Amino acid sequence: MPLTLESGLSNAMQMIVAGYVKVRDRRALGDLLAQRRKMLTELQAVTGINPASSVAAVQDEIAIIQAGLEELRPPPGSLPENEWN
């Protein structure tokens, strides 16, 4: 699934992910995904303000990162599943 520019998605994040995909840096994408998931958890715990738009933006970025990781997924059967995860 190629990365495409869609409305509402972060153009900057798409460019970052596309760069990592181009150089096949799965580790960097995994680190970025972990950081964004942590950020999402922290935003969801915020009280006193409505973080809905920030939560939605981070969720969009997570989707972009996951799409990039899918592009790097090896073909079925080419690697044992435990070496990919």
Beta strands, then each sheet from edge to edge (+ up, - down):
end
